[in-house]
Amino acid sequence: MSHAHGQWRSAGRTQQGQARRRNEDAYLDCPQQGCWAVADGMGGHQHGDVASQWVISSLASLPAGGSLDQRVHATRLRLQAVNRRLIGNGAQPTANSDVTVGSTVMVLLLEEGRAACVWAGDSRCYLWRGRRLYQLSRDHSLLQCLMDQGQLSVAQARAHPDARALTRAVGARATLHLEVLELSTRPGDVFLLCTDGLYQVLSHDDLGSALDERAPQQMVDRLFASTLRRSARDDFTAVVVQR
């Protein structure tokens, strides 16, 4: 669905993957509040979809007023509360199960001339500016850690059996560590928030080509058409925000 408010236009969509019993992704497209988000639940049959919905519903009820700094603070508090709720409902592994029920989260907050990304996990935020694609977020994953350490090549790191394991997520641990990135915005900027089911399938060229379309809904439609052509097995979600 496409929305517009003030200087920002946006659209979002989610799709169940071919190998999934249910869609564990969720998203928020709320330009009235200057807030957008994607979440990718984990836990499979143990209600990863519930975790992602809890994350998104908590963000949807954030107040619209206040400065960007105040809104970042409020976002962090909401996500910390969801983390405690998930832990309190048995999200951590038990003796009978090594499955963690939780969710990634990527939040984009915008105000006049400023943006903030708040995240945990490997859902991403990209910026399309001046016909160049920038990955703003850094994955909280074992793969990223292996690459940062420089002990393995990119190919070797990706081949690691636990490469896709997350090092941070809402509900993964009693203490949630969120990362925050702030930047200035420019006219013509396009932000893409997406789950790994999308960016694992599409190249940077694919992403850039889609974000070069005229309007957010066209961008989302092209992203999804490209992903569906590749028979995506994982759930995938995209939210596009254009200034």
Steps between C-alpha positions, in 0.01 A plus 500: 500500500618852417481801734602865489538763770670835473830463318517121527328235289520133586381149417545159657428136431577155641487153342512150642790293369446177312663291771307659788187383678414856600639847440724594793578847360307816590531867413386850596425771243396805700602829338260693726736418787816516292564138595560191288624154598552139396530198726597140427385250760705198594393181667318324219199307626566650844333828409763715333206671329364603839834653598520714185139615544571601859794707381298676231192561714715657771654740247162582344382647829794737543397865541563717195615813684836597638846550358686229311718437805191456717345263247818292480495474879131399500569240231780346701276483808220330304733240353656433840148442634425251221829325576399460865156376394648237271747386764218487756295283265777243463682633195837378620605139428408238758641160584248346260555743213789700355265720296489869591173677429575859406524746216734727315395863475595792278336834575527821296402828666487821298453867572586815306851447366592213734469123510574233758527123459453280806558128464593157630565200275553472127204686353649791307461866407634625168521855365464578129656843443641651182442171317727319746400235754635515855446234765443703816466216748749237604372146552504359851593151382777246534577551132571870558712419805708250302555755223585776751764278661666459161602143575286357220431614146146614419437171320633296795294702748184448297570125485518477881220270623376763748560804280137616515480475880408833659710665768219740599120483481196603700430210738837333458653606831395664824685817397421644157777701336363727227713682246414854393618692194406862434548694177383805310248458220494664158226560243465193279617253766343154493524265797446125473431289807500127430536156653769253398257303285516789252863609502630142504331450162560836330833659408591861571435571132153348533428716803628816334302440183179461699566809712553703183127473421283810532287421805519277811225263388674446166826436684341242729322332208826468309686364803234236550478407133877447493497296821206281393671423170782344703264266688571643844478231770518736798240762596591844364390851584579849373406851604603789276500864614560780250558868555 
